[in-house]
Amino acid sequence: MEKTAPLVITISRQLGAGGAYVGKQLAKNLSVFYADREIIDEAAKELSVLKEDLESHDEKISSFLRSFLLSHAIPPVANIPRPISGLSDSKLFKIQSEIIARIAKERSAIIIGRCGSYVLRDNPNHVSIFLHADMTFRQGRMQKLHDVSEGEAREMITRSDGEREQYHYKFTGKDWTDARQYDISMDTGKIGVDKCVECIMKYLDLIQ
């Protein structure tokens, strides 16, 4: 890897697998910028929309989300994100990709989701990570983190998996869970999120 260029780590993750926690710990250990909601904030500024409105469209394909909510009869209908005038899924992806590329050029960072691994696929100082786990582990974490029932946690995970799978495929043409497109693929449920952080840190030592 190029010693003088910023080191950028992208983390793609299943809901409940600990992606945010692992990302924040890596950012702390490496003393680098952590980019997650910051990408939404910046995109909202550039698009001149409320970030609260943009959050409901983040890493989602609008048509898939609407279909899912209606077919699963999730009340109320207000859960369906309202369209933002003049904003398509493709336009939002383009803006967020430009922000990700800009961050990677300016500073070392941990970047969460939004097809970051694909956006930075040609960056020589980029390490891509995919974090996954079985349903039981993910469900338990979601129940604890969000104080929801077992059924609610499972519903959140099922919806998120579908959204992220469709989003990734639409903009990359690749299977989101295919380990071949990442440098590291880890099952956080097997060794726990803290051990995963340790393993990633050791990997970084080996390649630098």
C-alpha positions in Angstrom: 0.0 0.0 0.0 1.1 3.6 -0.7 2.5 5.0 2.6 1.8 8.6 1.8 -1.8 8.2 0.6 -4.7 8.1 3.1 -5.8 4.7 4.3 -9.5 4.1 3.8 -11.4 1.2 5.2 -15.0 0.5 4.0 -17.3 -1.6 6.0 -20.3 -3.3 4.4 -22.5 -5.0 7.0 -25.6 -6.9 7.8 -27.9 -5.2 10.3 -27.1 -6.4 13.8 -23.7 -7.7 12.9 -21.9 -4.9 14.7 -20.7 -2.8 11.7 -21.1 0.6 13.4 -19.4 -0.7 16.6 -16.5 -2.2 14.7 -16.1 0.9 12.6 -16.0 3.2 15.5 -13.5 1.1 17.4 -11.2 0.9 14.3 -11.5 4.7 13.9 -10.6 5.2 17.6 -7.6 2.7 17.4 -6.3 4.3 14.2 -7.2 7.9 15.1 -9.0 8.4 11.8 -12.2 10.0 10.6 -15.4 7.9 11.0 -18.0 8.5 8.2 -21.5 7.2 8.4 -24.2 9.8 9.2 -21.8 12.4 8.1 -22.3 11.2 4.6 -26.0 11.8 4.9 -25.5 15.2 6.4 -23.2 16.3 3.6 -25.5 14.9 0.9 -28.5 16.7 2.5 -26.6 20.0 2.3 -25.6 19.4 -1.4 -29.2 18.5 -2.3 -30.8 21.2 -0.2 -33.1 18.8 1.6 -33.7 17.9 5.2 -31.4 15.2 6.5 -34.4 13.6 8.2 -36.1 13.1 4.9 -32.9 11.8 3.3 -32.3 9.2 6.0 -35.5 7.4 5.0 -34.0 6.9 1.5 -30.5 6.0 2.6 -29.2 2.6 1.2 -32.6 1.8 0.0 -34.3 1.3 -3.4 -37.6 3.3 -3.1 -39.7 0.8 -5.1 -38.4 -2.2 -3.1 -39.1 -0.5 0.2 -42.6 0.6 -0.8 -43.4 -3.0 -2.0 -42.0 -4.6 1.2 -44.0 -2.3 3.5 -47.2 -2.8 1.7 -46.8 -6.6 1.2 -45.9 -7.1 4.9 -48.8 -4.9 6.0 -46.5 -2.9 8.3 -48.6 -0.1 9.9 -49.0 2.7 9.5 -48.8 3.7 5.9 -46.8 6.7 7.0 -43.9 4.3 7.4 -43.5 4.6 3.6 -40.9 7.3 2.9 -42.4 10.3 1.1 -40.8 11.0 -2.3 -38.3 13.9 -2.4 -39.0 16.1 -5.4 -36.4 15.8 -8.1 -34.4 13.1 -6.2 -34.0 9.6 -7.6 -32.2 6.7 -6.1 -29.5 7.1 -8.8 -29.0 10.7 -8.1 -28.6 10.1 -4.4 -26.1 7.3 -5.0 -24.1 9.6 -7.3 -23.9 12.3 -4.7 -23.0 10.0 -1.9 -20.4 8.3 -4.1 -18.8 11.6 -4.8 -18.7 12.4 -1.1 -17.1 9.0 -0.3 -14.5 9.6 -3.0 -13.8 13.0 -1.7 -13.3 11.8 1.9 -11.0 9.0 0.6 -8.9 11.6 -1.2 -8.6 14.1 1.7 -8.1 11.9 4.8 -7.7 8.4 6.3 -11.2 7.2 7.3 -13.6 4.4 8.1 -16.6 4.6 5.8 -19.7 2.7 6.5 -22.0 1.2 3.8 -23.4 2.9 0.7 -21.4 0.6 -1.6 -18.2 2.2 -0.4 -16.2 -0.9 -1.3 -17.4 -0.6 -4.9 -17.0 3.1 -5.1 -13.4 2.9 -4.0 -12.5 -0.4 -5.8 -9.7 1.2 -7.7 -8.2 3.0 -4.7 -4.8 1.4 -3.9 -5.0 2.3 -0.2 -8.5 0.8 0.4 -9.3 -2.1 2.5 -12.9 -3.5 2.1 -14.6 -5.4 4.9 -17.9 -7.4 5.0 -19.4 -8.2 8.5 -22.1 -10.8 8.8 -23.6 -13.1 11.4 -26.4 -15.6 11.9 -30.0 -14.4 12.7 -29.8 -15.4 16.4 -26.8 -13.2 17.1 -28.1 -10.3 15.1 -31.5 -10.5 16.5 -30.1 -10.5 20.1 -28.0 -7.4 19.4 -31.0 -5.6 17.9 -33.2 -6.4 20.8 -30.6 -5.1 23.2 -29.6 -2.0 21.3 -33.2 -0.8 20.3 -35.3 -2.4 23.2 -37.6 -4.2 20.8 -39.2 -7.6 20.8 -37.8 -10.7 19.1 -40.4 -10.3 16.3 -39.7 -6.7 15.8 -35.9 -7.3 15.7 -36.4 -10.1 13.1 -38.6 -7.8 11.0 -36.1 -5.0 11.1 -33.3 -7.4 10.0 -35.4 -9.0 7.2 -36.3 -5.6 5.8 -32.8 -4.3 6.0 -31.3 -7.3 4.3 -33.7 -7.0 1.4 -33.1 -3.2 1.1 -29.3 -3.5 1.2 -29.2 -6.5 -1.2 -31.4 -4.7 -3.8 -29.4 -1.4 -3.3 -26.0 -3.1 -3.8 -27.1 -5.1 -6.8 -28.7 -2.1 -8.6 -25.6 0.1 -8.4 -22.8 -2.6 -8.6 -24.3 -5.5 -10.4 -22.9 -7.7 -7.7 -24.2 -9.9 -4.9 -23.9 -7.9 -1.7 -22.9 -11.0 0.4 -20.4 -12.4 -2.1 -17.1 -12.5 -0.1 -15.0 -12.4 -3.2 -15.6 -8.7 -3.6 -14.1 -7.9 -0.2 -10.6 -8.1 1.3 -12.0 -9.4 4.5 -15.3 -11.2 5.3 -15.9 -12.0 9.0 -18.7 -13.7 11.0 -18.9 -11.5 14.0 -21.2 -14.0 15.8 -18.4 -16.5 15.9 -15.8 -14.6 17.8 -17.6 -11.4 18.9 -17.2 -7.8 17.7 -14.2 -7.0 19.8 -12.2 -9.9 18.5 -13.1 -8.9 15.0 -11.6 -5.5 15.7 -8.4 -7.2 16.9 -8.3 -9.4 13.8 -8.7 -6.4 11.4 -6.0 -4.5 13.3 -3.6 -7.5 12.8 -4.5 -7.7 9.2 -3.6 -4.0 8.7 -0.2 -4.6 10.3 0.5 -7.4 7.9 -0.2 -5.4 4.7 1.4 -2.1 5.7 
